[in-house]
């Protein structure tokens, strides 16, 4: 059993307990969201002591060198003195330029940051509701094509941040966001390789961005995008994707709808994993991007790998539901 020192308070940790858990149990308000080492909203800094290597995964080398770590994945083995991270250079103010429902429960939110920053289409970043509550959402926009950051945000029942963004935020409001992170984005260099993008719900957002980015960068191989939904009215970008298929000869749109009103191309009543594996025959030839529901992403990843897709050619962004 080890301990941490925070704000001059000595806090004992139970066996296997994370720094985030110990701080929350002690009554401190610590920004957090996924609690899985992905969103980076629980970033903290070591003042003295050894930071476990796994608690710095995904951080830039410059942050690691300054002792930054993720509290949700840090289980210290020796005493550790910590402090809030200096996030002044890690958060950005952004103005809401568009706030529009594009389906019964999906909000399209477009933001204009006060200062420009680079990102890759398909990455995600955190929205900060206040000092302790943050949630991550994926980028649907493309840095070189769009003058705004675009997000597709589904309203979650009793969701603290999604309800706030849907109900209280309007065009003209100012929000605080984190810098982009994540490695699920298009990488040029193999323009002839076949690409399959698959996801459910608002997992579509990063996939649209990745597809548009690949096309913009001159990708010439086939690009297939599969959107999975329970019902047909959940295909919230259906017509826009049909239009993309008409506009770009190498882009193909498919929809997997479990409760389809009608089964006519591009809509199929087959499960999303069947649609994906039927498309990606000779799986070793394909690069895959998988986003959305965590269980579905893991299922697709496993099936594509077993079919022959190299693990190095499978990029994932599973959405981890936060318990409010």
C-alpha positions as CSV (number, residue, x, y, z in Angstrom):
1,X,0.0,0.0,0.0
2,X,1.3,3.4,-0.9
3,X,0.2,7.0,-0.4
4,X,0.0,10.4,-2.2
5,X,0.4,13.9,-1.0
6,X,-2.0,16.5,-2.5
7,X,-2.4,20.0,-1.2
8,X,-0.3,19.0,1.8
9,X,-2.8,16.2,2.7
10,X,-1.5,12.7,3.1
11,X,-3.9,10.2,1.5
12,X,-3.4,6.4,1.9
13,X,-4.3,4.3,-1.2
14,X,-5.8,0.9,-1.0
15,X,-4.1,-2.0,-2.9
16,X,-4.6,-1.3,-6.6
17,X,-6.4,2.0,-6.1
18,X,-5.8,4.7,-8.7
19,X,-4.9,8.3,-7.8
20,X,-8.2,9.5,-9.3
21,X,-10.2,7.2,-7.2
22,X,-8.4,8.2,-4.0
23,X,-8.8,11.9,-4.7
24,X,-12.5,11.5,-5.4
25,X,-13.0,9.4,-2.3
26,X,-11.3,12.2,-0.3
27,X,-13.8,14.8,-1.6
28,X,-11.7,16.6,-4.2
29,X,-13.2,17.7,-7.5
30,X,-11.0,16.3,-10.2
31,X,-11.9,16.6,-13.9
32,X,-12.6,13.1,-15.3
33,X,-14.6,11.4,-18.0
34,X,-13.7,8.0,-19.5
35,X,-11.7,6.7,-16.5
36,X,-9.9,4.5,-19.0
37,X,-6.8,6.5,-19.9
38,X,-8.2,7.8,-23.2
39,X,-9.8,11.2,-22.8
40,X,-6.9,12.8,-20.8
41,X,-9.3,15.0,-18.9
42,X,-7.8,13.8,-15.5
43,X,-4.3,15.0,-16.3
44,X,-2.2,15.8,-13.2
45,X,1.4,16.5,-12.5
46,X,4.0,14.8,-10.3
47,X,5.9,17.2,-7.9
48,X,8.0,14.4,-6.3
49,X,8.1,10.7,-6.7
50,X,8.0,8.1,-9.5
51,X,5.1,8.1,-12.0
52,X,4.2,4.6,-13.4
53,X,5.0,4.4,-17.1
54,X,1.5,3.1,-18.0
55,X,-0.1,6.2,-16.5
56,X,1.6,8.3,-19.2
57,X,0.5,6.3,-22.2
58,X,-0.7,8.5,-25.1
59,X,0.8,11.7,-23.7
60,X,3.3,13.8,-25.7
61,X,6.9,13.4,-24.8
62,X,7.1,17.0,-23.6
63,X,4.3,16.3,-21.1
64,X,5.9,13.1,-19.9
65,X,9.2,15.0,-19.3
66,X,7.3,17.4,-17.0
67,X,5.8,14.7,-14.9
68,X,2.3,14.8,-16.3
69,X,0.2,11.7,-15.9
70,X,-3.3,10.4,-16.1
71,X,-4.8,10.0,-12.6
72,X,-7.4,7.4,-13.7
73,X,-4.7,4.9,-14.7
74,X,-2.0,5.8,-12.1
75,X,-1.5,3.2,-9.4
76,X,1.6,4.4,-7.6
77,X,4.0,1.8,-6.1
78,X,5.9,4.4,-4.1
79,X,4.9,7.7,-2.3
80,X,3.9,10.4,-4.8
81,X,3.4,14.1,-4.3
82,X,1.1,15.5,-6.9
83,X,-0.6,18.7,-8.0
84,X,-3.1,19.9,-10.5
85,X,-1.6,20.1,-14.0
86,X,-1.0,23.5,-15.5
87,X,-3.6,23.3,-18.2
88,X,-3.4,26.9,-19.4
89,X,-1.7,25.7,-22.6
90,X,-3.8,22.6,-22.9
91,X,-7.3,24.1,-23.0
92,X,-8.8,26.5,-25.6
93,X,-11.8,28.8,-25.6
94,X,-14.2,28.3,-28.5
95,X,-17.3,30.1,-29.7
96,X,-20.4,28.2,-30.8
97,X,-21.1,29.1,-34.4
98,X,-23.8,26.5,-35.1
99,X,-26.1,24.6,-32.8
100,X,-28.6,22.4,-34.8
101,X,-30.5,19.2,-34.2
102,X,-29.9,16.9,-37.3
103,X,-32.0,14.1,-35.9
104,X,-34.4,13.7,-33.0
105,X,-31.5,13.2,-30.6
106,X,-28.3,14.2,-32.4
107,X,-26.9,17.7,-32.2
108,X,-24.5,19.1,-34.7
109,X,-22.2,21.5,-32.9
110,X,-19.8,23.7,-34.8
111,X,-17.2,25.7,-32.9
112,X,-14.7,28.4,-33.8
113,X,-11.6,28.3,-31.5
114,X,-10.1,31.5,-30.3
115,X,-6.8,30.4,-31.6
116,X,-6.1,27.8,-34.3
117,X,-4.6,24.4,-33.5
118,X,-3.8,21.5,-35.7
119,X,-5.8,18.3,-35.5
120,X,-6.5,15.2,-37.5
121,X,-10.0,14.3,-38.6
122,X,-11.2,11.5,-36.4
123,X,-9.4,12.6,-33.3
124,X,-11.4,13.6,-30.2
125,X,-11.2,16.3,-27.5
126,X,-12.8,17.1,-24.2
127,X,-15.6,19.5,-23.4
128,X,-15.4,21.0,-19.9
129,X,-18.7,21.8,-18.3
130,X,-17.0,23.0,-15.1
131,X,-13.8,22.4,-13.1
132,X,-14.6,18.7,-12.5
133,X,-16.9,17.5,-15.3
134,X,-15.6,16.8,-18.8
135,X,-16.7,14.5,-21.7
136,X,-14.9,13.6,-24.9
137,X,-16.4,13.9,-28.4
138,X,-14.9,13.1,-31.8
139,X,-14.2,15.5,-34.6
140,X,-16.2,15.2,-37.8
141,X,-14.5,18.2,-39.5
142,X,-11.3,18.3,-41.6
143,X,-8.6,20.7,-40.6
144,X,-7.7,21.7,-44.2
145,X,-11.3,21.9,-45.4
146,X,-13.4,23.4,-42.6
147,X,-13.2,26.7,-40.8
148,X,-14.9,25.2,-37.7
149,X,-14.7,22.2,-35.5
150,X,-17.7,19.9,-36.0
151,X,-19.1,17.4,-33.5
152,X,-22.2,15.1,-33.5
153,X,-23.5,14.7,-30.0
154,X,-26.2,12.3,-29.1
155,X,-28.4,13.2,-26.1
156,X,-27.9,10.6,-23.4
157,X,-30.7,10.0,-20.9
158,X,-29.6,11.8,-17.7
159,X,-26.3,12.6,-19.4
160,X,-24.7,15.5,-17.6
161,X,-22.8,17.0,-20.5
162,X,-24.9,15.9,-23.5
163,X,-28.0,17.3,-21.9
164,X,-26.1,20.6,-21.1
165,X,-24.9,20.9,-24.7
166,X,-28.4,20.1,-26.1
167,X,-30.5,22.2,-23.8
168,X,-28.4,25.1,-22.4
169,X,-25.8,25.9,-25.0
170,X,-26.7,28.1,-27.9
171,X,-25.0,29.8,-30.9
172,X,-22.8,32.6,-29.6
173,X,-21.9,30.9,-26.3
174,X,-18.3,30.3,-25.3
175,X,-17.0,26.9,-24.3
176,X,-13.7,25.5,-23.0
177,X,-12.3,22.5,-24.8
178,X,-9.1,20.5,-24.6
179,X,-6.5,19.8,-27.3
180,X,-7.2,16.9,-29.7
181,X,-5.9,13.4,-29.0
182,X,-6.3,9.9,-30.4
183,X,-4.7,7.9,-33.2
184,X,-7.7,6.9,-35.2
185,X,-7.1,9.1,-38.3
186,X,-6.0,8.8,-41.9
187,X,-2.3,8.3,-42.6
188,X,-1.2,8.9,-46.2
189,X,1.4,6.8,-47.9
190,X,-0.6,3.9,-49.3
191,X,-3.2,5.6,-51.6
192,X,-4.2,2.4,-53.4
193,X,-5.1,0.5,-50.3
194,X,-8.7,-0.4,-49.6
195,X,-10.3,1.3,-46.6
196,X,-13.3,0.3,-44.6
197,X,-14.8,2.6,-42.0
198,X,-17.5,1.1,-39.7
199,X,-19.3,2.4,-36.7
200,X,-22.6,2.8,-34.9
201,X,-24.5,5.8,-33.7
202,X,-22.5,9.0,-33.5
203,X,-19.4,6.8,-34.1
204,X,-20.2,8.0,-37.7
205,X,-18.8,11.5,-36.9
206,X,-15.1,10.6,-36.9
207,X,-15.6,8.2,-39.8
208,X,-17.0,11.0,-42.0
209,X,-14.1,13.1,-41.1
210,X,-11.6,10.4,-41.9
211,X,-13.3,9.6,-45.3
212,X,-13.3,13.3,-46.3
213,X,-9.7,13.7,-45.3
214,X,-8.6,10.6,-47.2
215,X,-10.4,11.8,-50.3
216,X,-8.9,15.3,-49.9
217,X,-5.4,13.8,-49.7
218,X,-5.9,12.0,-52.9
219,X,-6.7,8.4,-51.7
220,X,-7.4,6.4,-54.9
221,X,-8.3,3.0,-53.4
222,X,-11.9,2.0,-52.5
223,X,-13.3,3.6,-49.4
224,X,-16.3,1.9,-47.9
225,X,-18.2,3.5,-45.0
226,X,-20.7,1.3,-43.0
227,X,-23.0,3.0,-40.5
228,X,-24.9,0.7,-38.1
229,X,-28.2,1.6,-36.5
230,X,-31.1,-0.1,-34.8
231,X,-33.8,1.8,-36.8
232,X,-33.8,3.7,-40.1
233,X,-34.4,7.1,-38.5
234,X,-31.1,6.8,-36.7
235,X,-29.2,7.1,-40.0
236,X,-28.8,10.8,-39.3
237,X,-26.5,11.6,-42.3
238,X,-28.1,9.2,-44.7
239,X,-28.7,11.5,-47.6
240,X,-25.4,13.4,-47.3
241,X,-23.6,10.0,-47.5
242,X,-25.5,9.0,-50.5
243,X,-24.5,12.3,-52.1
244,X,-20.9,11.6,-51.3
245,X,-21.2,8.2,-53.0
246,X,-22.5,10.0,-56.1
247,X,-19.8,12.6,-56.0
248,X,-16.7,10.4,-55.5
249,X,-16.4,7.2,-57.6
250,X,-14.2,5.4,-55.0
251,X,-16.4,6.2,-52.0
252,X,-19.2,3.7,-51.1
253,X,-21.8,4.1,-48.4
254,X,-23.6,1.2,-46.7
255,X,-26.1,1.1,-43.9
256,X,-26.8,-1.8,-41.5
257,X,-30.2,-1.3,-40.0
258,X,-31.5,-4.1,-37.7
259,X,-35.1,-2.9,-37.9
260,X,-35.2,-1.6,-41.5
261,X,-38.5,-0.4,-42.9
262,X,-37.3,-1.3,-46.3
263,X,-34.2,-3.2,-47.6
264,X,-32.9,-1.4,-50.6
265,X,-29.3,-0.3,-51.3
266,X,-27.5,1.2,-49.5
267,X,-29.6,-0.2,-46.6
268,X,-29.2,-3.8,-45.4
269,X,-30.9,-5.6,-42.6
270,X,-27.7,-7.7,-42.0
271,X,-25.7,-7.0,-38.8
272,X,-22.9,-4.6,-39.1
273,X,-20.2,-7.2,-38.7
274,X,-21.7,-9.3,-41.5
275,X,-21.9,-6.2,-43.8
276,X,-18.2,-5.4,-43.0
277,X,-16.9,-8.9,-43.5
278,X,-18.9,-9.3,-46.8
279,X,-17.2,-6.1,-48.1
280,X,-13.7,-6.7,-46.8
281,X,-13.0,-10.0,-48.5
282,X,-9.3,-10.7,-48.8
283,X,-9.1,-8.9,-45.5
284,X,-5.3,-8.6,-45.6
285,X,-5.6,-6.0,-48.3
286,X,-7.7,-3.6,-46.1
287,X,-7.1,-0.8,-43.6
288,X,-9.9,-0.5,-41.1
289,X,-11.2,2.3,-38.9
290,X,-13.8,1.3,-36.3
291,X,-15.7,3.7,-34.0
292,X,-18.7,3.8,-31.7
293,X,-20.1,1.3,-29.3
294,X,-17.2,-0.4,-27.5
295,X,-18.6,-4.0,-27.8
296,X,-19.3,-3.6,-31.5
297,X,-15.9,-2.1,-32.1
298,X,-14.2,-5.0,-30.3
299,X,-16.2,-7.5,-32.2
300,X,-15.4,-5.9,-35.6
301,X,-11.7,-5.7,-34.6
302,X,-11.6,-9.4,-33.7
303,X,-13.4,-10.6,-36.8
304,X,-11.3,-8.5,-39.2
305,X,-8.1,-9.6,-37.5
306,X,-9.1,-13.3,-37.7
307,X,-10.0,-12.8,-41.3
308,X,-6.4,-11.6,-42.0
309,X,-6.3,-7.8,-41.5
310,X,-3.0,-6.8,-39.9
311,X,-3.5,-5.4,-36.4
312,X,-1.3,-2.5,-37.5
313,X,-4.0,-1.7,-40.1
314,X,-6.8,-1.6,-37.6
315,X,-7.5,1.8,-35.9
316,X,-10.2,2.0,-33.3
317,X,-12.0,4.7,-31.3
318,X,-14.5,2.9,-28.9
319,X,-16.9,5.1,-27.2
320,X,-16.8,4.5,-23.4
321,X,-20.0,5.4,-21.7
322,X,-19.4,7.5,-18.6
323,X,-21.5,6.8,-15.5
324,X,-22.9,10.1,-14.2
